[in-house]
Amino acid sequence: MTKLARVLSPDADKGARYWEEWVQDALGVMRSLQNVRHLHLRCRHKDVVSFQTEREGVRFSSPLLRAGWTAYASNLRSLELSIPWEGIHDILVLDGKPLHLPALENLKLFLTTDDLRFTIPPASLATLRTLIIPFINAHSQTLRSLSIQSSNQLPLNGCFNDIFLPNLQSISIPIYFVGNASSTASTGHGQVLHAHKQHLKYLSLSIFSAVNGFLEHDAFGGIAPDVYPAIPSLQTLKLSVCLFAGTGRLPTPLLLVPVKQYHTSLQTLIIGIELFHVEFRDILRIFPTPSPLLTKFEFRIRNLSFRLFRTLSCKFPNLYEMAIVFDAMVAPEEEEKVIIMFLISAPLTSIRPHFS
């Protein structure tokens, strides 16, 4: 406690009594939170770095975390961590032992680092294998929802092969297209989906692409079949995209292939990348007319036309929820001109991802 007060105090020689009292009150509050069911911890990397003199990480707050775990660990249903790799140990290890949350159903991890390399740093890879994967496995019987994202490439292949969550219904993972599409299967996300395909109802994919249009002339996108295994009960598909610097616009098949694979059972489709008219038309053509099963549709489009609304009403007669982000409305007489402008326009440079 004294150490925590010294860390939090802007001046160790001033206000010591005030900070001691603050710590006492804070610990008392944490111990009283026995009914907490959902916990979201967020720590920015620059905050971690500023505490390097007090043992790098979020360790400066570990007394508060320990007090919280003793209060609500047995009741916690959802845990969301948005933290640097360097801080994960201080959260998932309690008094030298791996943290166990017997009622945990939903786990969401977004792990960051200042290391800008595409591949995961060795230290983070070791943390993934020795701490995060065992933590997930320790809660395999209770987890129903898993989301794991990173600012670096996550090597799902080799790390996640031993994970099996028999009650998993929702998963959010990254998928990487780098160099060529045939190498994508080696990133391992296909194996993860295949292992849990019988019970999955919700799938969110963050597509990281460093390819640049070479898939455009391949009807199947040049993508290996095991990248998107059949998921018979899938109800919701969410796609978000990140393009690496210098890549240009996302090759359309990277979006079309997962939609084509899963469209027959979908009730909800969410596309988190801005589409041009031609791209949106290609997605709609995947669905038969009518497609009464789809009831929720969210998308972004550069230009919204009146004709598009007519098409949507015919395609999806049972839509009851729709969210559209667009830049401009296009009059009917301008629609063909918009299509021509798309075909000759320069590609966009980058799109930032939105993680679920």
C-alpha positions in Angstrom: 0.0 0.0 0.0 2.8 2.4 0.9 4.4 1.6 -2.5 1.2 2.4 -4.3 0.8 5.7 -2.5 4.4 6.6 -3.4 3.8 5.8 -7.1 0.6 7.7 -7.3 1.8 10.8 -5.4 3.3 13.6 -7.6 5.7 14.3 -4.8 6.7 11.6 -2.3 7.5 14.2 0.3 4.2 16.1 0.1 0.7 14.9 0.7 1.8 11.4 1.9 -1.0 11.2 4.4 -3.6 12.2 1.8 -2.4 9.6 -0.6 -2.4 6.9 2.1 -6.0 7.7 2.9 -6.9 7.7 -0.8 -5.4 4.3 -1.2 -7.2 3.0 1.8 -10.5 4.3 0.5 -9.8 2.9 -3.0 -9.0 -0.5 -1.7 -12.1 -0.5 0.4 -14.2 0.4 -2.6 -12.7 -2.4 -4.7 -13.3 -4.9 -1.9 -17.0 -4.0 -1.9 -17.6 -4.6 -5.6 -18.8 -8.1 -5.1 -21.6 -7.9 -7.7 -19.5 -6.8 -10.7 -20.3 -8.9 -13.7 -18.6 -7.0 -16.5 -15.1 -5.5 -16.3 -13.3 -3.5 -18.9 -9.6 -2.5 -18.2 -7.9 -0.1 -20.6 -4.3 1.1 -20.3 -2.5 3.1 -23.0 1.0 2.1 -23.8 2.4 5.5 -23.0 0.9 5.2 -19.5 2.8 2.0 -19.0 6.1 3.5 -20.1 5.7 6.4 -17.7 5.8 3.9 -14.8 8.9 2.0 -15.8 10.7 3.2 -12.6 8.1 1.3 -10.6 8.4 -2.0 -12.4 7.1 -1.7 -15.9 3.5 -2.5 -16.7 0.3 -1.8 -14.9 1.9 -3.2 -11.8 1.5 0.2 -10.0 -2.2 -0.6 -9.7 -1.8 -4.2 -8.8 -3.1 -3.7 -5.2 -6.3 -2.4 -6.6 -6.6 -5.2 -9.1 -6.0 -7.8 -6.4 -8.6 -6.3 -4.2 -11.0 -6.4 -7.1 -10.3 -10.0 -7.9 -10.9 -11.1 -4.4 -14.3 -9.4 -4.4 -15.8 -10.3 -7.8 -13.7 -13.0 -9.4 -16.2 -15.7 -8.7 -19.1 -13.7 -10.2 -17.4 -12.1 -13.2 -19.0 -13.0 -16.6 -17.2 -10.7 -19.0 -13.6 -9.5 -19.1 -12.4 -7.0 -21.6 -8.7 -6.0 -21.6 -7.3 -3.2 -23.9 -3.8 -3.1 -22.7 -0.1 -3.4 -23.8 1.5 -6.8 -24.0 3.8 -5.7 -21.2 0.9 -5.3 -18.8 -0.9 -8.6 -19.3 1.1 -10.6 -16.7 0.2 -8.2 -13.9 -3.5 -8.7 -14.6 -3.8 -12.4 -15.3 -1.4 -13.5 -12.5 -2.6 -13.2 -9.0 -0.2 -13.8 -6.1 2.1 -15.9 -8.4 -0.8 -18.1 -9.7 -2.8 -17.8 -12.9 -6.0 -15.9 -12.4 -9.1 -18.1 -12.5 -12.6 -16.8 -13.1 -15.0 -19.7 -12.7 -18.1 -18.0 -14.3 -16.2 -16.3 -17.2 -18.3 -16.4 -20.4 -17.0 -13.5 -22.5 -13.3 -12.7 -23.0 -12.2 -9.8 -25.2 -8.5 -9.0 -25.6 -6.9 -6.1 -27.6 -3.1 -6.2 -27.0 -0.9 -3.3 -28.2 2.8 -2.5 -28.4 5.0 0.4 -29.5 6.8 -2.1 -31.7 5.6 -1.2 -35.3 6.9 -4.3 -36.9 4.3 -6.5 -38.6 5.4 -9.7 -36.9 4.8 -10.1 -33.2 7.9 -9.4 -31.1 9.5 -12.4 -29.4 8.6 -11.3 -25.9 4.9 -10.9 -26.9 5.0 -14.3 -28.6 6.3 -15.9 -25.4 3.5 -14.2 -23.4 0.9 -15.5 -25.8 2.1 -19.1 -25.5 2.9 -19.2 -21.8 0.2 -17.0 -20.4 -2.7 -16.1 -22.7 -3.3 -19.5 -24.3 -3.2 -21.3 -20.9 -5.6 -18.7 -19.5 -8.1 -19.3 -22.4 -7.8 -23.1 -22.0 -8.3 -22.9 -18.2 -11.8 -21.3 -19.0 -12.6 -23.6 -22.0 -15.8 -25.0 -20.4 -17.4 -21.7 -19.6 -16.3 -19.4 -22.5 -19.1 -18.6 -25.0 -17.5 -15.6 -26.7 -13.8 -14.9 -27.5 -12.3 -11.9 -29.2 -8.5 -11.5 -29.6 -6.8 -8.8 -31.6 -3.3 -7.3 -31.6 -1.5 -4.4 -33.2 1.0 -7.1 -34.5 0.3 -10.2 -36.5 -1.1 -13.0 -34.2 0.3 -16.4 -35.2 -2.9 -18.4 -34.7 -1.2 -21.4 -36.3 0.8 -23.3 -33.8 -0.5 -21.2 -30.8 -4.2 -21.8 -31.1 -4.2 -25.4 -32.4 -4.6 -26.8 -28.9 -7.5 -24.6 -28.0 -11.0 -26.1 -28.0 -13.9 -24.2 -26.5 -16.9 -26.6 -26.6 -19.5 -23.9 -25.8 -18.1 -21.2 -28.0 -20.8 -19.3 -30.0 -19.0 -16.1 -30.9 -15.5 -15.4 -32.1 -13.6 -12.4 -33.3 -10.2 -13.0 -34.8 -7.8 -11.4 -37.3 -7.1 -12.8 -40.8 -3.9 -11.8 -42.7 -3.5 -11.7 -46.5 0.2 -11.0 -47.0 2.3 -11.7 -50.1 -0.1 -14.1 -51.7 -3.5 -15.6 -50.8 -2.2 -19.2 -50.6 -0.1 -18.3 -47.6 -3.1 -17.1 -45.7 -4.0 -20.7 -44.6 -0.8 -20.8 -42.7 -1.9 -18.0 -40.4 -4.1 -20.6 -38.7 -7.5 -18.9 -38.4 -9.1 -21.4 -40.7 -8.1 -24.2 -38.3 -9.6 -22.2 -35.4 -12.9 -21.8 -37.2 -13.0 -25.4 -38.3 -12.5 -26.6 -34.7 -15.5 -24.6 -33.5 -17.8 -24.5 -36.6 -20.6 -26.6 -35.1 -21.7 -24.1 -32.5 -20.6 -20.7 -33.9 -23.4 -18.2 -34.5 -21.3 -15.0 -34.6 -18.1 -14.4 -36.6 -16.2 -11.2 -36.7 -13.1 -11.0 -39.0 -10.6 -8.2 -39.0 -9.0 -8.5 -42.5 -5.4 -7.3 -42.7 -4.3 -7.0 -46.3 -0.9 -6.3 -47.9 -2.0 -7.6 -51.3 -2.8 -5.1 -54.0 -5.5 -6.0 -56.5 -3.9 -9.2 -57.9 -7.0 -11.3 -56.9 -9.4 -9.2 -59.0 -9.6 -11.6 -61.9 -10.0 -14.8 -59.9 -13.7 -15.7 -59.3 -12.8 -17.4 -56.1 -10.2 -14.8 -55.0 -7.3 -17.3 -55.1 -8.2 -18.1 -51.5 -7.6 -21.7 -50.3 -10.9 -23.5 -49.4 -9.9 -24.1 -45.8 -9.6 -20.4 -45.1 -13.4 -20.1 -44.7 -14.7 -23.5 -43.5 -18.5 -24.1 -43.6 -20.2 -22.9 -40.4 -23.8 -24.3 -40.7 -25.4 -22.2 -37.8 -23.7 -18.9 -38.5 -26.2 -16.0 -38.1 -24.0 -12.9 -37.9 -21.0 -12.0 -40.1 -19.0 -8.8 -39.4 -16.1 -7.7 -41.6 -13.6 -4.9 -40.9 -10.5 -4.1 -42.8 -7.0 -2.7 -42.3 -4.7 -2.0 -45.3 -1.0 -1.7 -44.8 0.8 1.3 -46.1 1.3 1.4 -49.8 -1.2 -1.4 -50.4 -3.9 0.6 -52.2 -7.5 -0.5 -52.2 -8.6 -3.9 -50.8 -9.1 -6.5 -53.6 -12.8 -7.1 -53.8 -12.7 -10.9 -53.5 -11.3 -10.6 -49.9 -14.8 -9.3 -49.0 -16.8 -11.4 -51.5 -15.5 -14.8 -50.5 -16.6 -14.8 -46.9 -20.0 -13.3 -47.8 -20.4 -15.9 -50.5 -19.4 -18.7 -48.1 -21.8 -17.8 -45.3 -24.7 -15.9 -46.9 -27.2 -18.7 -46.9 -27.6 -18.7 -43.1 -27.0 -15.0 -42.3 -29.5 -13.0 -40.4 -27.1 -10.1 -39.8 -24.3 -8.7 -42.1 -22.0 -5.9 -41.1 -19.4 -4.5 -43.5 -17.0 -2.0 -41.9 -15.3 -0.7 -45.0 -16.4 2.0 -47.3 -17.7 0.5 -50.6 -18.1 1.9 -54.0 -21.2 1.3 -56.0 -19.7 -1.5 -58.1 -18.4 -3.3 -55.0 -21.7 -3.1 -53.2 -23.5 -4.4 -56.3 -21.2 -7.4 -56.3 -22.0 -8.2 -52.7 -25.8 -7.9 -53.3 -25.6 -10.2 -56.3 -24.4 -13.0 -54.0 -27.8 -13.1 -52.3 -30.8 -14.5 -54.2 -33.9 -12.4 -54.7 -35.6 -12.4 -52.3 -33.5 -13.3 -49.3 -36.0 -13.2 -46.5 -33.6 -14.5 -43.8 -31.4 -11.4 -43.6 -33.0 -8.9 -41.1 -30.1 -6.6 -40.2 -27.7 -5.0 -42.6 -25.0 -2.4 -41.8 -22.7 -1.0 -44.4 -20.7 2.0 -45.6 -20.9 3.3 -49.1 -19.4 6.3 -50.9 -22.5 7.4 -52.8 -26.1 6.4 -51.8 -28.6 6.2 -54.6 -32.4 5.9 -54.8 -32.0 2.8 -57.0 -30.0 1.2 -54.2 -33.0 1.5 -51.8 -35.2 -0.2 -54.4 -32.8 -3.0 -54.7 -32.5 -3.5 -51.0 -36.3 -3.6 -50.6 -36.5 -6.4 -53.2 -33.5 -8.3 -52.0 -34.3 -8.3 -48.3 -38.0 -7.9 -47.7 -37.7 -8.7 -44.0 -35.1 -6.1 -43.0 -36.1 -4.5 -39.8 -32.8 -2.8 -38.9 -30.4 -1.1 -41.3 -27.5 1.3 -40.6 -25.9 3.2 -43.5 -22.9 5.5 -43.5 -22.5 7.4 -46.7 -20.9 10.6 -48.1 -23.5 11.8 -50.5 -26.9 11.1 -52.1 -26.9 10.6 -55.8 -29.8 11.6 -58.1 -31.1 8.9 -60.5 -29.7 10.7 -63.5 -26.2 10.8 -61.9 -26.0 7.1 -61.0 -24.4 5.8 -64.2 -21.8 8.7 -64.1 -20.9 7.6 -60.5 -20.2 4.0 -61.7 -18.0 5.3 -64.5 -16.1 7.5 -62.2 -15.4 4.6 -59.9 -13.9 2.5 -62.7 -11.4 5.2 -63.6 -10.7 6.6 -60.1 -7.4 6.1 -58.3 -7.4 3.6 -55.4 -7.8 4.7 -51.8 -4.6 4.8 -49.7 -5.6 3.4 -46.4 -8.5 2.4 -44.1 -8.1 2.1 -40.4 -9.7 -1.0 -38.7 -12.5 -1.0 -36.2 -12.3 -3.9 -33.9 -15.3 -5.7 -32.5 
